[in-house]
Structure formats: structure tokens, C-alpha cells
């Protein structure tokens, strides 16, 4: 019996035989061509064919996985049609006269590299989507009819007993290309909880783990996949099988019981509604928020519209996305954070050399870009409950500058005769400086969101992805708690609501504290909403006796 540590990306327990998904590895060579125009035609024809394939996959996903699955493939269509990506490919074809296979791969890898360098896990995972799109185009250009798996493998998996699927990396289409009724679990060498393949695995209730180094000789061996604790066991003994069989039964029973918490309301100690909201990184995540019964979107990261492009999105392009998010939420509140570039989030179409400003300071420096986003947001607010959230606010002066720009935006929209609504205005408190002047800042806005990841890293003097709950517990628990509590008090004294937005929002070790503070909103990853609702309901039932 061998046991391996892993990262759980879709919870659950599975026991079964291993089947390894083997994909042909493509080596893309750079070739100079004489007829650049012919390569351009090949690229455009391949793009049209890829979009047609993705439309078919979206229709299939809609029937088999629901709207959240269909939207993933819709997003891939948008990537193929993205003007920035197309421009990069066309320039390579026409100016460097290279083969189309190389051009689409180079452009996708360049965009994926920019995304992978980011700290934000949600946006970083969109790099996988770019690789998937590139792989599809190369397969078409190379005349391979079966994109993801070969026909023999597909027939083989259809005739097999239920199995645990092993793969180096899993793309969303993989889960449509195989018989999912036969898949007990998924094990990959690379991936994350935020990848679209992981989202689909969760949607389908398939346990999944990643970051596992496996060998081809694992084929047909028995294994246990523990997606709850992140464990893989190869050739388990009888006691391990007995133990995990019990765990599997208990997990399946608990997962079924979670559904009863849909539609339930939670309340703070003062009897006020405590709403559980979702953090999302794109429109596909909005579908996951709906599926997990989020009471709204507490943080919509707008960066995905700007990153991985060769030029900034237009006002109309942004408007369409914001309106779609509001329409999908059917009247529930949607809080959209304005562009949070700078620091680790770089874009090639802006001169960001030596750029140290981040969040609102970046927006104020790039005023034209900021105004276009505000126009799109104000126009979208006509159709739903939209709120605007400004990141990394540190002082009153920044709010004064924002108000001046808002006045300019309103004047321009009015002159153009365009209908708009001024949304609720909120700020993210993510630094100690902002926390210490939160009493004054709270009087200037409609709501406050506490970005706990940045706030804690600021207090601990670490990078924000290195500040975890255990570090807080050990060293600075009371200091962090006191600072957050004071921000909540200051917000309520000013008559405005306050939300917790960050990993602490779903940390059950902090749940009772937030409940006692009277926090109005907790905003988290969609999959954590129902478990936390159950926790809060049990907590309130106990403490209110």
C-alpha cells in the first residue's frame, strides 16, 4: 500500500480501478512560410471550425451539466474571437511569416504566461482556458478529428467498469468526451480548485485531487481517492478499504443533507440578516454562485476583462458582461470591483514600467480607462441592483478624486442622452492605514468591504498569499480581530453595511466572531456557501437558546 499527498479540488471519496487518459503530445515547430496569406486563411478557417465545435460542446454541456457547464464553452468561444488574441496571431502570420500552428500556440502561451504570473488564483486559472483554445486550434490545423482523446480510448472507456480517471491535465471538454457515468473520481498532475475542469467536477459531484506524480504502471491498479483531505492510496489493504468505505457513505449522506440549506436565511446576534455572498472571477463563476444559492455577488473581479488582451475592452464590451451578470442573478445584489491592476497584474497595452500603484491609485492615474469602466457600470445599473466597489482605498483624498471623476462621467452620459443610474458606492479596506481612518471613510460611502487577505498580509508584513489562518492564530489573532471589529463598529456607527471579503469569510474558526460583531455580509468561494450556512444556523440555534 502506497499513500501520496495531494490537493483536493472536488470533495468526496472514491474507490476503484485506475484508467490513465493518454493524450498525444504535440510538438509545435516554428516554420517560415512563403505564402503568409494562405496561412492567414488556414487560421481563420480553423477558428471558424473551432467555434462551431465549441457551440456543439456548449449545447451538449447544457443538456448534461446545466448552464454553468455551457457557459464555460461559451467563454472559450469568446477567447477565440477576442480581438487582442486574433491581432497577435495575425501579426505573427503577416509580419514574421510563420506557420499558423506556431502562431496560435505562441500567442496563447504568451497570454497564458501573463495570467499565470498573477497572484489572483481565479484569474490565473484562465491560463488553462487559453491553452485549451490553442490545443483545439492546433488539432484542427493538424487535421486531427478527435480533439481530446483518440477513438480507441473512447471505446475502451465506454466498455470498462467504473474507474478512477488519471490525467496529466484535464480540460473541460475531457469530461464531455468520456462516459462520465463510468468516472468514479479524477486524479491529475496539475490543476487547481479554480480551474473550469474542477468546477465541472464539483458540478457533477465527482471527487478530484491534483498535484499527484503518478506512473503509467498505475494502470488497472486499485486506488482510493480522498478529495476531502487530499490523499491518494495505491493498492490499499482491507482495513483502508473498510475505513474509506465508511467515510464514503458518511460523506454522501452529508452532501445530500446540505441541499436542505438552500433558501434558508441566517441572522446575526442582533437579529439582522447575515447574507452569504459569492466571490466570482468571471461569468462561469456566476453560474456556480447560483447553483450554491448565493444571496448575491459580494465581489465580482473585473480584471478578467482586461488581462490577457492586447488592448483594453471597450465600454460596450464591458457593459455586456456587467448586464449579463445582473440578469443571471435575477434581482439579487451584484458588487463589481473596479479594475485592480498594478503590482502583479500587468497588461501589455499600458506602459506599466516602474508601476507601483495598485487598485484605486492605478485607476486614478489612468483616468480615461477608469472613466470607460464607470460609464459601463452606471449604464448596467439601470437593469439591476449593482454596486461599485473601489479597491485599496487609503485616504479621503482618493474619494474626493473619485467623486470628481463620477461627476464628469454623469455629465458626459447625460450629454450623450444615455440612460444610467448612479450605483451604491463602496470601498475595500485592505491596509492598516485605511482601517485606522475607517471612521472617517465610512461617512463618505454607502458600504465597506474588508479585504482580509491584503489587510492581514499588511499587518503581518508578508505577501498576501502567504498569510494564512494558522499564522494569524499563532501570532496576531487578537490584533486582527480587534482591528476588524473596530472597522465594523465604525461602519455601523455611520449607518452603513459592512462585509468580510477574503478567506476568513468562510473560515469556521472565525464564524462566531463575525456573527457576534454583527457583520452584514460574508463573501466567499461559491462552494463554501452551503456548508457555512449550515454552520451559522447550528451556531445561532445553540447560542440563542
KELUM-356050 format. One record per residue (C-alpha): residue in three letters; y, x, z. Coordinates in Angstrom, 3 decimals, padded with zeros to 6 digits. Example, Ala and Ser with C-alpha at 12.3 -4.5 7.8 and 13.67 -1.06 7.14 Angstrom:
<sites>
 type       py       px       pz
  ala -004.500  012.300  007.800
  ser -001.060  013.670  007.140
</sites>
This chain:
<sites>
 type       py       px       pz
  unk  000.000  000.000  000.000
  unk  003.411  001.373 -001.011
  unk  006.759 -000.038  000.142
  unk  010.100  000.514 -001.626
  unk  013.629 -000.273 -000.513
  unk  015.665 -002.375 -002.946
  unk  018.780 -004.544 -003.214
  unk  018.229 -008.292 -003.079
  unk  020.179 -010.159 -005.762
  unk  018.461 -013.572 -005.572
  unk  016.827 -014.644 -002.335
  unk  013.244 -015.727 -001.960
  unk  009.687 -014.399 -001.592
  unk  007.080 -013.952 -004.346
  unk  003.544 -012.556 -004.528
  unk  001.810 -011.877 -007.841
  unk  000.700 -009.531 -010.615
  unk  003.231 -007.272 -012.333
  unk  004.176 -007.517 -016.008
  unk  006.628 -004.978 -017.434
  unk  009.110 -006.119 -020.080
  unk  009.189 -003.330 -022.647
  unk  012.188 -003.126 -024.925
  unk  012.611 -000.854 -027.880
  unk  015.289  001.699 -027.053
  unk  017.815  002.050 -029.877
  unk  019.349  005.456 -030.603
  unk  022.635  004.917 -032.408
  unk  023.614  007.757 -034.710
  unk  027.127  008.313 -035.982
  unk  027.173  008.457 -039.772
  unk  030.070  008.886 -042.165
  unk  030.109  006.305 -044.956
  unk  031.769  006.316 -048.353
  unk  032.407  002.581 -048.577
  unk  034.310  001.556 -045.428
  unk  034.951 -001.905 -046.831
  unk  031.216 -002.544 -047.179
  unk  030.699 -001.597 -043.508
  unk  033.505 -003.946 -042.545
  unk  031.742 -006.772 -044.398
  unk  028.457 -005.902 -042.642
  unk  030.202 -006.038 -039.264
  unk  031.857 -009.387 -039.961
  unk  028.609 -010.921 -041.229
  unk  026.723 -009.619 -038.168
  unk  029.414 -011.057 -035.872
  unk  029.134 -014.478 -037.528
  unk  025.344 -014.386 -037.183
  unk  025.562 -013.267 -033.527
  unk  027.958 -016.093 -032.696
  unk  025.569 -018.570 -034.342
  unk  022.693 -017.173 -032.258
  unk  024.761 -017.442 -029.081
  unk  025.648 -021.043 -029.873
  unk  021.927 -021.803 -030.155
  unk  021.269 -019.994 -026.854
  unk  024.099 -021.933 -025.189
  unk  022.574 -025.228 -026.318
  unk  019.153 -024.148 -025.072
  unk  020.620 -022.967 -021.758
  unk  022.465 -026.259 -021.329
  unk  019.179 -028.146 -021.564
  unk  017.131 -025.749 -019.451
  unk  019.605 -024.238 -016.974
  unk  022.603 -026.551 -016.906
  unk  026.224 -025.989 -017.794
  unk  026.561 -022.769 -015.776
  unk  023.925 -021.129 -017.989
  unk  025.505 -022.423 -021.188
  unk  028.914 -021.052 -020.187
  unk  027.536 -017.532 -019.905
  unk  026.578 -017.556 -023.572
  unk  029.877 -019.213 -024.393
  unk  031.551 -016.261 -022.701
  unk  029.580 -013.871 -024.888
  unk  030.902 -015.687 -027.951
  unk  034.431 -015.109 -026.697
  unk  033.709 -011.396 -026.251
  unk  032.544 -011.126 -029.861
  unk  035.612 -012.982 -031.078
  unk  038.014 -011.064 -028.821
  unk  040.854 -009.685 -030.917
  unk  041.025 -006.452 -028.907
  unk  037.346 -005.656 -029.406
  unk  037.476 -006.585 -033.079
  unk  040.571 -004.474 -033.629
  unk  038.917 -001.434 -032.045
  unk  035.807 -001.822 -034.230
  unk  037.833 -002.363 -037.427
  unk  039.980  000.723 -036.778
  unk  036.846  002.844 -036.377
  unk  035.394  001.456 -039.592
  unk  038.527  001.810 -041.696
  unk  040.128  004.960 -040.287
  unk  037.106  007.071 -039.312
  unk  034.774  005.601 -041.959
  unk  031.745  005.405 -039.659
  unk  028.702  003.129 -039.825
  unk  029.006 -000.340 -038.284
  unk  026.205  000.261 -035.735
  unk  028.107  003.189 -034.264
  unk  031.478  001.401 -034.329
  unk  030.325 -001.691 -032.400
  unk  028.436  000.466 -029.874
  unk  031.330  002.894 -029.345
  unk  033.890  000.098 -028.876
  unk  031.653 -001.833 -026.463
  unk  030.805  001.315 -024.471
  unk  034.485  002.216 -024.187
  unk  035.374 -001.236 -022.844
  unk  032.304 -001.282 -020.585
  unk  033.282  002.135 -019.213
  unk  036.724  000.847 -018.262
  unk  035.173 -002.123 -016.481
  unk  032.503 -000.067 -014.686
  unk  035.195  002.177 -013.214
  unk  036.743 -000.722 -011.327
  unk  036.288 -001.426 -007.626
  unk  036.106 -005.194 -008.087
  unk  032.368 -005.973 -008.281
  unk  032.855 -009.259 -010.135
  unk  034.908 -007.781 -012.938
  unk  032.817 -004.591 -013.020
  unk  029.729 -006.608 -013.889
  unk  031.339 -007.874 -017.098
  unk  030.491 -004.418 -018.463
  unk  026.899 -005.641 -018.736
  unk  028.098 -008.517 -020.921
  unk  029.769 -006.038 -023.292
  unk  026.527 -004.049 -023.537
  unk  024.596 -007.246 -024.211
  unk  027.005 -008.221 -027.008
  unk  026.776 -004.736 -028.528
  unk  022.965 -004.769 -028.338
  unk  022.876 -008.101 -030.158
  unk  025.157 -006.867 -032.959
  unk  023.198 -003.639 -033.399
  unk  019.935 -005.597 -033.551
  unk  021.332 -007.795 -036.321
  unk  022.790 -004.845 -038.214
  unk  019.412 -003.098 -037.920
  unk  017.604 -006.181 -039.229
  unk  015.673 -006.889 -036.023
  unk  014.981 -010.599 -035.863
  unk  013.854 -010.771 -032.225
  unk  016.788 -009.543 -030.154
  unk  015.343 -009.066 -026.724
  unk  011.553 -008.859 -026.900
  unk  009.004 -008.394 -029.618
  unk  006.816 -011.255 -030.768
  unk  003.622 -009.784 -029.353
  unk  005.090 -009.521 -025.874
  unk  006.409 -013.071 -026.044
  unk  002.979 -014.432 -026.977
  unk  001.410 -012.293 -024.263
  unk  003.703 -013.667 -021.537
  unk  003.031 -017.249 -022.640
  unk -000.729 -016.805 -022.155
  unk -000.534 -014.885 -018.885
  unk -000.991 -016.228 -015.380
  unk  002.320 -016.459 -013.446
  unk  003.668 -012.921 -012.988
  unk  006.440 -010.780 -011.495
  unk  008.671 -009.540 -014.322
  unk  009.712 -005.885 -014.194
  unk  012.518 -004.636 -016.474
  unk  014.877 -001.681 -016.666
  unk  017.848 -004.039 -017.026
  unk  017.898 -007.789 -017.543
  unk  020.290 -009.621 -019.834
  unk  020.839 -013.404 -019.560
  unk  019.069 -014.022 -022.889
  unk  015.919 -012.401 -021.468
  unk  015.442 -015.391 -019.178
  unk  015.582 -017.707 -022.193
  unk  013.281 -015.594 -024.344
  unk  010.337 -015.741 -021.902
  unk  008.442 -018.642 -020.354
  unk  010.328 -018.998 -017.068
  unk  007.680 -021.266 -015.599
  unk  005.458 -018.174 -015.519
  unk  008.028 -015.916 -013.771
  unk  007.469 -015.613 -010.006
  unk  010.201 -013.002 -009.442
  unk  012.263 -010.350 -011.211
  unk  012.474 -006.622 -010.383
  unk  014.947 -004.357 -012.212
  unk  016.035 -000.742 -012.041
  unk  019.718 -001.597 -012.457
  unk  021.833 -004.678 -011.797
  unk  023.876 -006.397 -009.090
  unk  024.249 -009.805 -007.383
  unk  027.300 -010.459 -009.582
  unk  025.593 -009.966 -012.956
  unk  025.064 -013.029 -015.116
  unk  021.306 -012.411 -015.114
  unk  021.396 -012.531 -011.296
  unk  023.473 -015.711 -011.386
  unk  020.898 -017.350 -013.650
  unk  018.033 -016.147 -011.429
  unk  019.733 -017.824 -008.456
  unk  020.328 -020.967 -010.501
  unk  016.643 -021.094 -011.433
  unk  015.515 -020.259 -007.890
  unk  013.779 -017.040 -008.982
  unk  013.669 -014.263 -006.320
  unk  015.087 -010.995 -007.671
  unk  015.636 -007.431 -006.479
  unk  017.175 -004.383 -008.142
  unk  017.705 -000.634 -007.661
  unk  013.960 -000.015 -007.784
  unk  012.426  003.002 -009.541
  unk  009.090  001.815 -010.901
  unk  006.466  003.310 -013.191
  unk  004.723  001.930 -016.262
  unk  001.383  002.256 -014.452
  unk  002.513 -000.598 -012.154
  unk  001.399 -002.998 -014.919
  unk -001.070 -005.628 -013.611
  unk -000.885 -004.372 -010.022
  unk -000.304 -006.932 -007.253
  unk  003.098 -006.814 -005.554
  unk  005.260 -008.611 -003.009
  unk  008.950 -009.152 -003.794
  unk  011.178 -009.826 -000.783
  unk  014.542 -010.891 -002.180
  unk  015.809 -011.750  001.297
  unk  015.535 -008.274  002.810
  unk  015.375 -006.216 -000.395
  unk  011.781 -004.949 -000.256
  unk  009.079 -004.295 -002.873
  unk  005.465 -003.754 -001.798
  unk  002.894 -002.486 -004.313
  unk -000.792 -003.296 -003.748
  unk -000.205 -004.992 -000.341
  unk -003.043 -005.211  002.175
  unk -004.358 -008.513  003.543
  unk -002.087 -008.527  006.620
  unk  001.020 -008.043  004.428
  unk -000.047 -010.845  002.090
  unk -000.676 -013.139  005.058
  unk  002.703 -012.274  006.633
  unk  004.689 -012.787  003.424
  unk  002.827 -015.963  002.536
  unk  004.117 -017.440  005.813
  unk  007.631 -016.154  005.090
  unk  007.480 -017.625  001.590
  unk  006.552 -021.056  002.922
  unk  009.316 -020.952  005.571
  unk  011.926 -019.797  003.032
  unk  011.054 -022.527  000.547
  unk  011.328 -025.153  003.284
  unk  014.729 -023.818  004.428
  unk  016.059 -023.597  000.846
  unk  015.187 -027.258  000.336
  unk  016.902 -028.260  003.569
  unk  020.158 -026.537  002.521
  unk  020.706 -029.200 -000.124
  unk  021.350 -031.778  002.589
  unk  024.574 -029.949  003.450
  unk  026.128 -030.834  000.105
  unk  029.018 -033.246  000.594
  unk  029.215 -032.541  004.341
  unk  032.586 -031.895  005.962
  unk  033.350 -029.156  008.501
  unk  036.099 -029.121  011.112
  unk  037.901 -026.545  013.248
  unk  038.098 -026.625  017.056
  unk  041.309 -028.650  016.827
  unk  039.532 -031.242  014.708
  unk  041.234 -030.191  011.465
  unk  039.218 -029.980  008.275
  unk  037.884 -026.459  007.679
  unk  037.333 -026.200  003.941
  unk  034.831 -023.804  002.381
  unk  036.158 -022.463 -000.914
  unk  034.767 -020.137 -003.591
  unk  035.905 -016.754 -004.861
  unk  035.389 -016.523 -008.638
  unk  035.835 -013.854 -011.279
  unk  035.572 -015.934 -014.456
  unk  034.737 -019.409 -015.768
  unk  030.980 -018.872 -015.367
  unk  031.551 -018.325 -011.636
  unk  033.407 -021.652 -011.516
  unk  030.122 -023.317 -012.505
  unk  028.409 -021.580 -009.587
  unk  031.155 -022.831 -007.266
  unk  030.486 -026.406 -008.400
  unk  026.725 -026.006 -008.030
  unk  027.155 -024.758 -004.449
  unk  029.506 -027.621 -003.530
  unk  032.673 -025.563 -003.031
  unk  035.598 -027.659 -001.842
  unk  037.837 -025.776 -004.228
  unk  038.545 -022.323 -005.632
  unk  040.180 -020.184 -002.947
  unk  040.558 -017.121 -005.160
  unk  040.459 -017.084 -008.967
  unk  040.789 -013.455 -010.081
  unk  042.813 -013.459 -013.296
  unk  042.168 -009.784 -014.089
  unk  039.170 -010.554 -016.299
  unk  041.615 -011.902 -018.883
  unk  043.409 -008.544 -019.087
  unk  040.738 -005.883 -018.560
  unk  038.529 -004.517 -021.308
  unk  041.020 -005.537 -024.010
  unk  043.236 -003.631 -026.435
  unk  046.150 -005.983 -025.840
  unk  047.254 -008.471 -023.196
  unk  046.212 -012.124 -023.528
  unk  048.845 -014.474 -024.890
  unk  050.393 -017.332 -022.949
  unk  048.266 -019.828 -024.863
  unk  045.039 -017.893 -024.257
  unk  045.736 -017.786 -020.527
  unk  046.748 -021.442 -020.459
  unk  043.422 -022.490 -021.977
  unk  041.431 -020.638 -019.301
  unk  043.505 -021.959 -016.378
  unk  043.297 -025.528 -017.706
  unk  039.529 -025.227 -018.167
  unk  039.095 -024.087 -014.554
  unk  041.148 -027.034 -013.275
  unk  039.275 -029.521 -015.457
  unk  035.907 -028.245 -014.263
  unk  036.931 -028.631 -010.609
  unk  037.816 -032.328 -011.145
  unk  040.871 -032.528 -008.895
  unk  039.778 -030.008 -006.263
  unk  042.319 -027.275 -005.450
  unk  042.312 -024.067 -007.510
  unk  044.160 -020.995 -006.241
  unk  044.818 -018.479 -009.029
  unk  045.834 -014.965 -008.066
  unk  048.372 -013.344 -010.354
  unk  047.487 -010.110 -012.081
  unk  046.305 -007.407 -009.665
  unk  046.372 -004.275 -011.829
  unk  047.178 -000.708 -010.856
  unk  045.175  001.689 -008.680
  unk  041.608  001.475 -010.046
  unk  042.345 -001.268 -012.578
  unk  043.745  000.362 -015.713
  unk  044.397 -001.136 -019.149
  unk  044.887  000.911 -022.353
  unk  047.677 -001.250 -023.794
  unk  050.110 -000.384 -020.976
  unk  051.431  003.033 -020.047
  unk  049.903  003.401 -016.596
  unk  050.051  007.184 -016.341
  unk  051.019  008.046 -012.796
  unk  050.967  004.336 -011.912
  unk  050.682  003.967 -008.145
  unk  051.968  000.426 -007.799
  unk  049.404 -002.327 -007.381
  unk  049.414 -006.110 -007.101
  unk  052.844 -007.704 -006.976
  unk  054.680 -004.380 -007.302
  unk  052.905 -003.783 -010.601
  unk  053.867 -007.285 -011.812
  unk  057.497 -006.833 -010.811
  unk  057.596 -003.552 -012.732
  unk  056.017 -005.208 -015.809
  unk  058.239 -008.270 -015.733
  unk  057.547 -009.525 -019.287
  unk  053.787 -009.543 -018.658
  unk  054.337 -011.307 -015.342
  unk  056.565 -013.996 -016.865
  unk  053.982 -014.828 -019.544
  unk  051.344 -015.370 -016.853
  unk  053.666 -017.520 -014.741
  unk  054.532 -019.681 -017.752
  unk  050.835 -020.294 -018.433
  unk  050.196 -021.096 -014.762
  unk  053.139 -023.505 -014.464
  unk  052.040 -025.316 -017.632
  unk  048.444 -025.577 -016.411
  unk  049.623 -027.033 -013.083
  unk  050.502 -030.249 -014.943
  unk  046.818 -031.261 -015.077
  unk  045.545 -030.385 -011.600
  unk  046.036 -029.051 -008.082
  unk  046.881 -025.459 -008.942
  unk  048.362 -022.945 -006.504
  unk  049.655 -019.470 -007.334
  unk  048.731 -016.541 -005.088
  unk  050.681 -013.264 -005.171
  unk  048.666 -010.148 -004.195
  unk  049.653 -007.187 -001.997
  unk  052.920 -008.638 -000.704
  unk  054.507 -006.290  001.843
  unk  058.097 -007.453  002.424
  unk  060.632 -010.274  001.979
  unk  062.442 -008.390 -000.811
  unk  059.429 -008.869 -003.108
  unk  059.511 -012.633 -002.531
  unk  063.197 -012.675 -003.433
  unk  062.430 -010.904 -006.720
  unk  059.599 -013.354 -007.434
  unk  061.916 -016.317 -006.847
  unk  064.421 -014.875 -009.316
  unk  061.721 -014.495 -011.979
  unk  060.437 -018.016 -011.281
  unk  063.953 -019.357 -011.853
  unk  064.066 -017.556 -015.211
  unk  060.651 -018.925 -016.189
  unk  061.678 -022.502 -015.301
  unk  064.879 -022.147 -017.330
  unk  063.007 -020.844 -020.370
  unk  060.341 -023.565 -020.213
  unk  062.996 -026.260 -019.858
  unk  064.962 -024.923 -022.842
  unk  061.765 -024.938 -024.914
  unk  061.102 -028.535 -023.870
  unk  057.678 -027.598 -022.443
  unk  056.237 -029.706 -019.636
  unk  055.441 -027.798 -016.449
  unk  055.010 -028.182 -012.687
  unk  056.071 -025.621 -010.075
  unk  052.818 -024.953 -008.152
  unk  052.454 -024.205 -004.450
  unk  053.366 -020.578 -003.818
  unk  051.218 -018.384 -001.606
  unk  050.881 -014.721 -000.656
  unk  047.989 -012.410  000.174
  unk  048.401 -010.395  003.348
  unk  046.373 -007.235  002.783
  unk  048.296 -004.496  004.613
  unk  049.257 -003.832  008.199
  unk  052.908 -003.821  007.173
  unk  052.626 -007.374  005.808
  unk  050.623 -008.501  008.845
  unk  053.285 -007.245  011.237
  unk  056.050 -009.184  009.432
  unk  053.855 -012.252  008.724
  unk  056.028 -014.465  010.959
  unk  058.991 -013.912  008.626
  unk  056.918 -014.022  005.414
  unk  055.253 -017.300  006.435
  unk  058.652 -019.034  006.438
  unk  059.148 -018.165  002.764
  unk  055.925 -019.567  001.255
  unk  053.583 -022.581  001.160
  unk  050.394 -020.846  002.328
  unk  048.909 -017.484  003.299
  unk  045.606 -015.908  002.307
  unk  044.342 -012.971  004.355
  unk  042.591 -010.399  002.159
  unk  040.310 -008.960  004.809
  unk  038.752 -006.208  002.645
  unk  042.077 -004.474  001.996
  unk  043.502 -005.277  005.426
  unk  040.546 -003.727  007.220
  unk  040.493 -000.641  004.987
  unk  044.210 -000.218  005.680
  unk  043.584 -000.375  009.420
  unk  040.553  001.945  009.324
  unk  042.038  004.366  006.793
  unk  039.100  004.032  004.388
  unk  038.591  002.898  000.810
  unk  038.234 -000.865  000.862
  unk  034.652 -000.840 -000.445
  unk  033.678  001.469  002.451
  unk  034.999 -000.748  005.249
  unk  032.092 -002.895  006.352
  unk  031.497 -005.253  009.259
  unk  029.350 -002.825  011.219
  unk  032.177 -000.286  011.174
  unk  034.569 -002.926  012.495
  unk  032.152 -003.983  015.227
  unk  031.710 -000.425  016.405
  unk  035.301  000.815  016.388
  unk  038.050 -001.701  015.788
  unk  036.672 -005.193  016.332
  unk  039.303 -006.362  018.841
  unk  042.182 -004.796  016.914
  unk  041.133 -006.503  013.676
  unk  040.539 -009.798  015.474
  unk  043.921 -009.709  017.240
  unk  045.795 -008.940  014.024
  unk  044.103 -011.739  012.060
  unk  044.615 -014.195  014.932
  unk  048.327 -013.366  015.070
  unk  048.697 -013.958  011.321
  unk  047.015 -017.367  011.736
  unk  049.340 -018.253  014.627
  unk  052.396 -017.196  012.631
  unk  051.315 -019.260  009.627
  unk  050.697 -022.378  011.703
  unk  053.997 -021.937  013.572
  unk  055.687 -022.004  010.161
  unk  053.805 -025.190  009.305
  unk  051.674 -023.697  006.531
  unk  047.919 -023.285  005.973
  unk  046.007 -020.016  006.139
  unk  042.743 -018.896  004.539
  unk  040.390 -015.984  005.041
  unk  039.508 -014.388  001.727
  unk  037.095 -011.473  001.772
  unk  033.673 -010.503  003.033
  unk  034.482 -011.584  006.604
  unk  034.895 -015.185  005.431
  unk  031.121 -015.574  005.118
  unk  030.162 -013.200  007.938
  unk  028.428 -015.392  010.519
  unk  029.327 -012.879  013.255
  unk  032.962 -013.938  012.733
  unk  032.409 -017.640  012.064
  unk  033.006 -018.850  015.628
  unk  036.149 -016.721  015.898
  unk  037.659 -018.198  012.740
  unk  036.653 -021.690  013.873
  unk  038.420 -021.183  017.226
  unk  041.557 -019.775  015.541
  unk  041.913 -022.965  013.526
  unk  041.681 -021.241  010.129
  unk  042.171 -023.854  007.403
  unk  040.091 -022.316  004.591
  unk  037.277 -019.799  004.258
  unk  036.845 -018.489  000.717
  unk  033.671 -016.644 -000.296
  unk  030.997 -015.955 -002.914
  unk  029.690 -019.386 -004.079
  unk  026.106 -018.784 -002.964
  unk  027.217 -018.342  000.659
  unk  028.904 -021.741  000.989
  unk  025.970 -023.986  001.926
  unk  024.429 -021.559  004.463
  unk  027.839 -021.161  006.139
  unk  028.440 -024.916  006.157
  unk  025.126 -025.340  007.969
  unk  026.130 -022.612  010.447
  unk  029.537 -024.191  011.168
  unk  028.087 -027.682  011.563
  unk  025.495 -026.409  014.041
  unk  028.228 -024.432  015.808
  unk  030.568 -027.398  016.155
  unk  027.774 -029.694  017.287
  unk  026.940 -027.191  020.053
  unk  030.458 -026.263  021.180
  unk  031.815 -029.803  021.144
  unk  029.108 -031.201  023.460
</sites>
